[in-house]
Amino acid sequence: MELSFPFNSINGDRKYNAKDWARYFETFIGNGVFPNPSTNLQVLANNDMSVTVKKGAGWIFGHIYITDLDKPLNIDIADPLLDRVDRVVLALDYNERKVELRVKKGEPKTG
């Protein structure tokens, strides 16, 4: 397959989809959280089983995520004996056609 774009369509001869644009953006924007401002998508612990992710933007496989509101996320209750590390991630869901913040629950450490 060869692809070159964007060019104006003449009589409907140019059709581009989100996959084409995501592939284009992937060539020069890597995955991650944008560094400015420094609080961009910063994860802050609350005094309960939740965290707050500060407003901001991030990029994953050519798709952007932007929120202009702080977002609370719940954390599952910890095991009383075993340590566990959970992660807050940007998740790309092609079926739902969205990028969202999620808590990725870790496995309890045994030993």
Buried (B, 14 or more C-beta within 10 A) or exposed (E): EEEEEEEEEEEEEEEEEEEBBBEBBBEEBEEEBBEEEEEBBBBEEEEEEEBEBBBBBBBBBBBBBEBEEEBEBEBEEEEEEEEEEBEBEBBBEEEEEEBEBEBEEEEEEEE
